[in-house]
Every structure is written in C-alpha cells, then in structure tokens.
Amino acid sequence: MKYKSLPEIKSKLQDIRSRLLGGIEKTIKTSKDEEFTQVIPDSADEASRSFSRQMLLNLGEQDHEKLVQVEDALYQIEHGGYGTCKLCEEPIPEARLKVVPFAQHCVACLSVIEQDQTNNRQSGSDHLEAF
C-alpha cells in the first residue's frame, strides 16, 4: 500500500522505537538499583519495593509489546506489507496510521477484537462467581 505520508510515519515509528528502548533500559536499571538500596528492609519497606518492582515490570512488558509492534511496522514498511489489517487484510486508513503508526488492525477489526476480549473477561468472571 502506498501512503503519501510514509516517510513521516516511518520517522515517527523510529522515534517511538528510540523512546521505548530508552524506557526499557531505564526500567531495567531502576529495578536493579532498587534491589541494592537497603540492606535490612522491614516488611513494609519490602512490600513497597515489591509492589514498585512489579509495576516497573508491568510497564516494561507493555513497552516491550509496543516495541514488537513498532519493529514489525518498520519491517513491513521495508518489505511492502505495511498498512494492511492482519485480520481482514484490507488497507488501514492513512489517517489511522498517522495517529497509531504501529496499528496492526483497521478500526472495525480492532472493535471486534476488543469486544471478544471483553466478553472473554466477563465470561471468566461469571465462571468464578459460580464458585
């Protein structure tokens, strides 16, 4: 798919990748630094640090997933598959790619995916309520 703003989109993807890589490195360094900040922690301090580590790891996982999507988008630009919805294989509108340059789905398919995820979460919680 040919997009008029492809150079702009590619540049935006490269900027996002640089920011994410910097954020992931910072998260790893912060996590390692926290491990050595106090020799004998009390239980409240340890619980607080444990919570902070988990939050950093969760942020790291989200950034990692986004980085994978950005890398895939850059790969697709170089190999001619950029801008095609991975579900319906229709072109993703250029306006959407300008806003979310690493988008893998058109809005219609993304809505279906999100609805399925919501239904799955609800059915899982309904199942738990039965116990």
N, C-alpha and C positions, 0 to 999 in steps of 0.2 A: 504494500500500500504506500502510495506517495503522499506525503503531507508537506504542505508549504513551509510549516514551521519546524521541520525535522531537525535542523541544526540547533535551533533554540531548545527544543525538547531534549536533544542529546546533551547539550551543555547543562541543562537543569538536572538531568539524571547523573551526570558526572559530579555536580556539586552536592547532590544528595548523597552519593556514594562516599565522597570525601568527608562529609559531616558525620555520616554513620560510622565510618571506620574510626574517626577520631573519638566518637562517643563510646564505641565498643572498647577501644583501648583505655579510655578514661575509666569506664566501669570496671574493667579487669584490674587496673591499678588501684582504684579505690577499694575494691573488695580485698585485694592482697594487703593494702595498707591497714585496713581495719582489723585484720587478723592479729597484727602485732602492736596495737596501740596500748593495750593494757595487759599487765602480767597476770594479776589475780582479780578477775571480774567477779562481782557479786551476781546473784541470779537475775536481778532486774536489769543490770547492765548487759548481761549475756543475752537475755531475751530481746532487749532493744537492738543489740548488734545483729542477732539472728534475723530479726524482722527486717532490718536495714539491708542485710546481705540478700535476703530473699527478694526484696523489692528491686535491688540492683540486678539480680539475676533475671527477674521477670522483664525488666526494661531491656536487658541485654538480649533476651530471647526475642522480644518484639523487634528490636533493632536488627537482629540477625535475620529474621524473616523478611523484613523490609529490604535489607541488603540483598538477599537472594532474589527478590523480585526486581530490584534495580539492575542487578547484574544480568538477569535474564532479559530485561528490556534492552539493555545495551547490546547484548549478544544478538537479539532479534533484529535490532537496527542494522547491525553489520551483516547479517545473513538473510535479510529480506522478509522476515516474518513479523516485523513489528506492527502493532496496531490491529491485530486480528484477535477476536474474542476466543479464548481457549475452550469455551463451551459450545457456542453456536457457530463459530468460525466466520462470523460476519465482521466487517470492519468496525472498529471502535471509533466513534466520532472524534475528530481532531480537537474539538472544544474540551472533551473529557480528558484527552491525553495532555492537554496544556495544563489542566488542573492537577491530574494524577498521572504523571508521565510513566509510571510503572504499572498502570492499570492492566490487568490481565483479562478482564471481562467487560462487556458492554453493560450499561445500566440495567437493562432488562434481565440479563442473566445473573448479575450481581444481586438483584432483588430476589430472584428465585433461590439463590444460594443462601442468602441471609434468612429468608423465610424458612427454608429447610432446617437451618441451624437453630432457629428459634423454636421450631416445632420439636426438634430432637431434644433440646434442653428442657422444654416443657414436658415432653413425654417421659423424660428421665426423672424429673422431679415428681411427676404424678406417680411414677412407679415407686419412688422412695416413700411417698406419703402412704402408700398401701401397707407399709411395714409398720 
